[in-house]
Amino acid sequence: MHRSSQTLAAVVFAVSLAATFPAAGAAWPDTSPASAIQIVLQTQSIKIRAVDNPQNWSLDTKERSWSVKRPVGPGVLDTTHTFIVSYKIDGATVATWQVDSRLGTAVAAP
């Protein structure tokens, strides 16, 4: 399978998977990093499209990647449901969100 076809297949899979999860504000099934990405895909599609030129989707070979981390490690603050999700195109961060998986929300982060 050609790399662009693999990328497109992965994006379609991720979007279809995200569509099967509860709407924003609904209870999410777990506190995994994957749920944080699903929340972003479901609630931030307009922003994602705005930072990624759709004219290039069918032909470009730029790598797109997602990263997820908790803002701080275990300790005094409970960050069980808090994540920082970043979207990168060709290694450059183009969007970042703070995600609360308990609430199913994603807010743009600086």
N, C-alpha and C positions, 0 to 999 in steps of 0.2 A: 504494500500500500504506500502511495506517495506521502511524503511528510505533511503536505498541506491537507491531504485527505484525512490523515490521522488527527491533525490539529482540529479540523472541522468536526470530525466525528467525536472528539473529546469534548468540544464546546457544546455540541448538540446533546451529548449524553449529560453533561453537567447541568445544562438548562432544563432538560426534561426531568432530571432527578430533582432539581430545585422546585419544579412545578408540583411535585408530589407532596411537598411538605406544607405545613400550615401557613396561613397568611401572616403578614406582619402583625405583631401583637398577640398572636396565638401561642400556646405553650409548645415549646420545641422538645423533641424526644430525648435529647442528651446534651452534654456539655462538651462535645468533642470539637476539635478544630474544624472538622469537615462541616459540622452544622453552622459554624461561623461563615464559611464560604457560601453555603447554601442560602443563608439569610441575605448576604450581599447580592448574590445572583438574583434572588427573588425581589429584593426591595430597591436595588440600585441599577436596574438595567438601563435607564436613561443616561445616567452618569457614565456607565461602562461604554455605551455606544458613543458618547460625546468625546471620550478620550481615545477611542480606537477608530480610526478612519475606515468606515465600511467599504469604501472604494478599493481598499487594499485586501480585504478579507479573502477574496477568491484567488489572488495571485501572490501576495507577499509571503516571505519566508521568515518573518520576524518571530522570534520566540516570545510567547506569552506565558507568564507564570504567576502563580498566586502564592503568597506566604501568610502564615498565621502564627501569632505568638500571643502570649498573655503579657500584659503590660508590666507586671511584677511577679516574682516567684511567691511561693507559699510563705505565710507569715501572719502579720497582723490583719492585713486587708484580705477579704474574701474575693478572689478573682476567678472563682469557679466558672462564672458565666460571662466574663469579660475578655474580649479578644481584640487584637489589632490585626486587621486584614489589609494586605497590600497587593496591588495588581501592577505587574511590570510588563513592559513591552521592550524587547531587546535589551534587557538589563536595567532600564530606567523606570523608576517608580512613577506611575502616571496617576494613581489614585490610592488613597488610604482611608480606611473607615475604622471607627471604634464600634464594636459589635457587642450587644447584650443579648446573649442567647436565651436568657430567661424571658425577656420581653419580645424577642424576635425583631430587634431594631438594629439598624446600622446608620451611624452618623458620620459624615465626612470629617476626617481628622486632618489637621494641618501637616 
